[in-house]
Amino acid sequence: MADKPSTTKSLDSAAPSVGYIFKNYLYLGSRGEEVKQLQIKLQKLGFFSYPTITGNFGSVTRTSVIKFQKANKLAPYPGWVGVGTRAALNKIP
């Protein structure tokens, strides 16, 4: 029997890498693949609601990171992805 199509929200054309590991500090102005993967993961978790995955760490991504940090009791909620936030993200499949 074929799998049913997913009824979840589309993650844009960028598919997350299986087991993606975040390694870098990410903050306002960061760009690239790791930011795309961050946006995808935050979207899957319900924190990132922008309609497209841009790979640009702007104000929407920052707000999404802060929501993730608060939900996971990560202090002090600066809105950038540092050691603690990376560790929390990397624990989530």
TILOGU-667326 format. One record per residue: residue in three letters; x, y, z of N, C-alpha, C in turn; residue number from 1. Coordinates in Angstrom, 3 decimals. Example, Ala and Ser with C-alpha at 12.3 -4.5 7.8 and 13.67 -1.06 7.14 Angstrom:
BEGIN
+---------+----------+----------+----------+----------+----------+----------+----------+----------+----------+-----+
| residuo |      n_u |      n_v |      n_w |     ca_u |     ca_v |     ca_w |      c_u |      c_v |      c_w | num |
+---------+----------+----------+----------+----------+----------+----------+----------+----------+----------+-----+
|     Ala |   13.190 |   -5.690 |    7.800 |   12.300 |   -4.500 |    7.800 |   13.200 |   -3.300 |    7.800 |   1 |
|     Ser |   12.850 |   -2.250 |    7.080 |   13.670 |   -1.060 |    7.140 |   12.900 |    0.030 |    7.870 |   2 |
+---------+----------+----------+----------+----------+----------+----------+----------+----------+----------+-----+
# end
This chain:
BEGIN
+---------+----------+----------+----------+----------+----------+----------+----------+----------+----------+-----+
| residuo |      n_u |      n_v |      n_w |     ca_u |     ca_v |     ca_w |      c_u |      c_v |      c_w | num |
+---------+----------+----------+----------+----------+----------+----------+----------+----------+----------+-----+
|     Met |    0.838 |   -1.177 |    0.000 |    0.000 |    0.000 |    0.000 |    0.882 |    1.239 |    0.000 |   1 |
|     Ala |    0.543 |    2.204 |   -0.812 |    1.330 |    3.437 |   -0.920 |    1.092 |    4.329 |    0.286 |   2 |
|     Asp |    2.111 |    5.093 |    0.644 |    1.964 |    6.039 |    1.738 |    1.011 |    7.146 |    1.328 |   3 |
|     Lys |    0.257 |    7.629 |    2.301 |   -0.624 |    8.759 |    2.042 |    0.221 |   10.018 |    1.952 |   4 |
|     Pro |   -0.186 |   10.970 |    1.112 |    0.542 |   12.234 |    1.064 |    0.426 |   12.934 |    2.416 |   5 |
|     Ser |    1.452 |   13.642 |    2.763 |    1.467 |   14.369 |    4.031 |    0.440 |   15.485 |    3.994 |   6 |
|     Thr |   -0.254 |   15.675 |    5.113 |   -1.199 |   16.771 |    5.212 |   -0.608 |   17.937 |    5.991 |   7 |
|     Thr |    0.665 |   17.834 |    6.332 |    1.312 |   18.918 |    7.058 |    1.719 |   20.024 |    6.112 |   8 |
|     Lys |    2.026 |   21.163 |    6.687 |    2.422 |   22.329 |    5.916 |    3.701 |   22.058 |    5.133 |   9 |
|     Ser |    3.749 |   22.522 |    3.919 |    4.938 |   22.359 |    3.091 |    6.125 |   23.082 |    3.700 |  10 |
|     Leu |    7.286 |   22.493 |    3.583 |    8.502 |   23.104 |    4.098 |    9.287 |   23.785 |    2.992 |  11 |
|     Asp |    8.577 |   24.245 |    1.980 |    9.212 |   24.906 |    0.853 |    9.985 |   23.844 |    0.072 |  12 |
|     Ser |   10.804 |   24.235 |   -0.829 |   11.542 |   23.266 |   -1.632 |   12.785 |   22.766 |   -0.913 |  13 |
|     Ala |   13.156 |   23.395 |    0.182 |   14.352 |   22.984 |    0.926 |   13.977 |   21.884 |    1.907 |  14 |
|     Ala |   14.505 |   20.709 |    1.691 |   14.231 |   19.600 |    2.591 |   15.331 |   19.527 |    3.640 |  15 |
|     Pro |   14.943 |   19.250 |    4.893 |   15.974 |   19.175 |    5.930 |   16.855 |   17.962 |    5.736 |  16 |
|     Ser |   18.117 |   18.131 |    6.041 |   19.025 |   16.999 |    6.019 |   18.706 |   16.117 |    7.212 |  17 |
|     Val |   18.667 |   14.829 |    7.003 |   18.388 |   13.910 |    8.090 |   19.496 |   14.032 |    9.122 |  18 |
|     Gly |   19.111 |   14.251 |   10.373 |   20.085 |   14.352 |   11.445 |   21.011 |   15.544 |   11.327 |  19 |
|     Tyr |   20.525 |   16.654 |   10.774 |   21.367 |   17.838 |   10.602 |   21.904 |   18.283 |   11.952 |  20 |
|     Ile |   23.184 |   18.575 |   12.029 |   23.836 |   19.034 |   13.248 |   24.255 |   20.490 |   13.065 |  21 |
|     Phe |   23.746 |   21.345 |   13.945 |   24.107 |   22.760 |   13.912 |   25.465 |   22.928 |   14.576 |  22 |
|     Lys |   26.364 |   23.674 |   13.927 |   27.737 |   23.816 |   14.401 |   28.168 |   25.260 |   14.615 |  23 |
|     Asn |   27.478 |   26.208 |   14.026 |   27.933 |   27.597 |   14.031 |   27.028 |   28.502 |   14.851 |  24 |
|     Tyr |   27.595 |   29.623 |   15.285 |   26.785 |   30.676 |   15.868 |   25.976 |   31.284 |   14.737 |  25 |
|     Leu |   24.693 |   31.494 |   14.978 |   23.816 |   32.112 |   13.986 |   23.141 |   33.304 |   14.635 |  26 |
|     Tyr |   23.055 |   34.398 |   13.898 |   22.539 |   35.644 |   14.459 |   22.056 |   36.527 |   13.313 |  27 |
|     Leu |   21.434 |   37.659 |   13.670 |   20.947 |   38.589 |   12.647 |   22.029 |   38.841 |   11.612 |  28 |
|     Gly |   21.683 |   38.660 |   10.360 |   22.626 |   38.880 |    9.269 |   23.291 |   37.614 |    8.756 |  29 |
|     Ser |   23.210 |   36.509 |    9.532 |   23.778 |   35.246 |    9.051 |   22.995 |   34.785 |    7.828 |  30 |
|     Arg |   23.692 |   34.074 |    6.939 |   23.061 |   33.562 |    5.715 |   23.629 |   32.197 |    5.391 |  31 |
|     Gly |   22.862 |   31.433 |    4.638 |   23.393 |   30.186 |    4.118 |   22.602 |   28.958 |    4.513 |  32 |
|     Glu |   23.211 |   27.808 |    4.223 |   22.566 |   26.512 |    4.417 |   22.191 |   26.259 |    5.870 |  33 |
|     Glu |   23.054 |   26.630 |    6.798 |   22.738 |   26.357 |    8.203 |   21.533 |   27.179 |    8.664 |  34 |
|     Val |   21.389 |   28.391 |    8.149 |   20.208 |   29.199 |    8.471 |   18.969 |   28.554 |    7.858 |  35 |
|     Lys |   19.075 |   28.045 |    6.637 |   17.947 |   27.331 |    6.020 |   17.527 |   26.159 |    6.886 |  36 |
|     Gln |   18.503 |   25.373 |    7.343 |   18.193 |   24.208 |    8.173 |   17.557 |   24.634 |    9.502 |  37 |
|     Leu |   18.016 |   25.756 |   10.049 |   17.421 |   26.298 |   11.268 |   15.966 |   26.668 |   11.015 |  38 |
|     Gln |   15.698 |   27.362 |    9.935 |   14.331 |   27.763 |    9.609 |   13.437 |   26.550 |    9.396 |  39 |
|     Ile |   13.950 |   25.542 |    8.715 |   13.177 |   24.314 |    8.484 |   12.842 |   23.641 |    9.810 |  40 |
|     Lys |   13.844 |   23.505 |   10.676 |   13.607 |   22.842 |   11.963 |   12.614 |   23.641 |   12.801 |  41 |
|     Leu |   12.789 |   24.956 |   12.858 |   11.870 |   25.789 |   13.624 |   10.466 |   25.751 |   13.040 |  42 |
|     Gln |   10.360 |   25.640 |   11.726 |    9.050 |   25.533 |   11.081 |    8.387 |   24.211 |   11.460 |  43 |
|     Lys |    9.149 |   23.120 |   11.403 |    8.608 |   21.807 |   11.774 |    8.137 |   21.784 |   13.225 |  44 |
|     Leu |    8.824 |   22.547 |   14.079 |    8.483 |   22.595 |   15.503 |    7.377 |   23.607 |   15.810 |  45 |
|     Gly |    6.971 |   24.382 |   14.809 |    5.882 |   25.335 |   14.985 |    6.301 |   26.726 |   15.446 |  46 |
|     Phe |    7.589 |   27.037 |   15.368 |    8.071 |   28.345 |   15.812 |    8.301 |   29.323 |   14.666 |  47 |
|     Phe |    8.509 |   28.842 |   13.465 |    8.805 |   29.683 |   12.302 |    7.626 |   29.611 |   11.351 |  48 |
|     Ser |    6.969 |   30.749 |   11.121 |    5.758 |   30.726 |   10.299 |    5.880 |   31.523 |    9.003 |  49 |
|     Tyr |    7.066 |   32.008 |    8.703 |    7.249 |   32.743 |    7.454 |    6.945 |   31.790 |    6.299 |  50 |
|     Pro |    6.326 |   32.263 |    5.222 |    5.889 |   31.350 |    4.164 |    6.993 |   30.693 |    3.341 |  51 |
|     Thr |    8.215 |   31.209 |    3.393 |    9.296 |   30.590 |    2.625 |   10.542 |   30.437 |    3.497 |  52 |
|     Ile |   11.363 |   29.471 |    3.113 |   12.660 |   29.258 |    3.744 |   13.647 |   30.101 |    2.953 |  53 |
|     Thr |   14.242 |   31.099 |    3.592 |   15.055 |   32.065 |    2.866 |   16.561 |   31.855 |    3.009 |  54 |
|     Gly |   16.984 |   31.275 |    4.128 |   18.412 |   31.163 |    4.383 |   19.019 |   32.456 |    4.900 |  55 |
|     Asn |   18.177 |   33.448 |    5.181 |   18.619 |   34.730 |    5.720 |   18.092 |   34.869 |    7.141 |  56 |
|     Phe |   18.970 |   35.111 |    8.092 |   18.586 |   35.263 |    9.492 |   18.194 |   36.720 |    9.709 |  57 |
|     Gly |   16.889 |   36.963 |    9.593 |   16.350 |   38.303 |    9.791 |   15.490 |   38.345 |   11.041 |  58 |
|     Ser |   14.648 |   39.358 |   11.125 |   13.844 |   39.562 |   12.331 |   12.840 |   38.440 |   12.585 |  59 |
|     Val |   12.281 |   37.855 |   11.542 |   11.326 |   36.755 |   11.729 |   12.041 |   35.532 |   12.303 |  60 |
|     Thr |   13.219 |   35.232 |   11.792 |   13.990 |   34.101 |   12.311 |   14.397 |   34.376 |   13.753 |  61 |
|     Arg |   14.827 |   35.593 |   14.038 |   15.220 |   35.950 |   15.403 |   14.055 |   35.747 |   16.368 |  62 |
|     Thr |   12.870 |   36.226 |   16.000 |   11.680 |   36.065 |   16.843 |   11.368 |   34.585 |   17.042 |  63 |
|     Ser |   11.531 |   33.792 |   15.998 |   11.283 |   32.348 |   16.081 |   12.273 |   31.673 |   17.024 |  64 |
|     Val |   13.539 |   32.084 |   16.964 |   14.562 |   31.540 |   17.856 |   14.224 |   31.890 |   19.302 |  65 |
|     Ile |   13.803 |   33.116 |   19.553 |   13.438 |   33.526 |   20.909 |   12.283 |   32.682 |   21.438 |  66 |
|     Lys |   11.291 |   32.432 |   20.605 |   10.160 |   31.579 |   21.013 |   10.652 |   30.175 |   21.361 |  67 |
|     Phe |   11.547 |   29.627 |   20.526 |   12.118 |   28.309 |   20.793 |   12.886 |   28.323 |   22.110 |  68 |
|     Gln |   13.699 |   29.359 |   22.327 |   14.493 |   29.451 |   23.543 |   13.600 |   29.522 |   24.785 |  69 |
|     Lys |   12.561 |   30.329 |   24.731 |   11.644 |   30.447 |   25.868 |   10.928 |   29.128 |   26.136 |  70 |
|     Ala |   10.470 |   28.472 |   25.070 |    9.762 |   27.203 |   25.222 |   10.655 |   26.121 |   25.820 |  71 |
|     Asn |   11.956 |   26.246 |   25.599 |   12.913 |   25.255 |   26.091 |   13.703 |   25.754 |   27.302 |  72 |
|     Lys |   13.218 |   26.863 |   27.891 |   13.821 |   27.428 |   29.102 |   15.322 |   27.695 |   28.961 |  73 |
|     Leu |   15.679 |   28.227 |   27.822 |   17.069 |   28.600 |   27.557 |   17.226 |   30.088 |   27.844 |  74 |
|     Ala |   18.117 |   30.446 |   28.725 |   18.305 |   31.853 |   29.080 |   19.557 |   32.376 |   28.398 |  75 |
|     Pro |   19.681 |   33.631 |   28.163 |   18.745 |   34.711 |   28.473 |   17.868 |   35.145 |   27.304 |  76 |
|     Tyr |   17.608 |   34.290 |   26.358 |   16.743 |   34.570 |   25.207 |   17.259 |   35.708 |   24.335 |  77 |
|     Pro |   18.506 |   35.692 |   23.954 |   19.023 |   36.804 |   23.151 |   18.591 |   36.783 |   21.689 |  78 |
|     Gly |   18.042 |   35.660 |   21.210 |   17.618 |   35.607 |   19.825 |   18.699 |   35.209 |   18.853 |  79 |
|     Trp |   19.826 |   34.736 |   19.353 |   20.841 |   34.187 |   18.468 |   21.111 |   32.751 |   18.890 |  80 |
|     Val |   21.611 |   31.970 |   17.982 |   21.848 |   30.553 |   18.232 |   23.292 |   30.390 |   18.682 |  81 |
|     Gly |   23.450 |   30.146 |   19.968 |   24.761 |   29.909 |   20.551 |   24.866 |   28.469 |   21.013 |  82 |
|     Val |   25.757 |   28.208 |   21.927 |   26.056 |   26.849 |   22.375 |   24.817 |   26.144 |   22.939 |  83 |
|     Gly |   24.102 |   26.795 |   23.847 |   22.938 |   26.169 |   24.474 |   21.798 |   25.900 |   23.515 |  84 |
|     Thr |   21.527 |   26.868 |   22.665 |   20.443 |   26.706 |   21.681 |   20.807 |   25.641 |   20.655 |  85 |
|     Arg |   22.070 |   25.634 |   20.216 |   22.519 |   24.580 |   19.284 |   22.345 |   23.209 |   19.911 |  86 |
|     Ala |   22.753 |   23.052 |   21.171 |   22.633 |   21.759 |   21.846 |   21.173 |   21.318 |   21.903 |  87 |
|     Ala |   20.286 |   22.238 |   22.228 |   18.850 |   21.907 |   22.291 |   18.324 |   21.513 |   20.907 |  88 |
|     Leu |   18.712 |   22.252 |   19.870 |   18.276 |   21.930 |   18.506 |   18.826 |   20.577 |   18.050 |  89 |
|     Asn |   20.077 |   20.305 |   18.397 |   20.712 |   19.075 |   17.957 |   20.161 |   17.837 |   18.650 |  90 |
|     Lys |   19.475 |   18.002 |   19.771 |   18.855 |   16.869 |   20.457 |   17.548 |   16.445 |   19.800 |  91 |
|     Ile |   16.980 |   17.344 |   19.006 |   15.687 |   17.092 |   18.364 |   15.911 |   16.476 |   16.988 |  92 |
|     Pro |   15.355 |   15.299 |   16.760 |   15.554 |   14.656 |   15.441 |   14.900 |   15.427 |   14.309 |  93 |
+---------+----------+----------+----------+----------+----------+----------+----------+----------+----------+-----+
# end
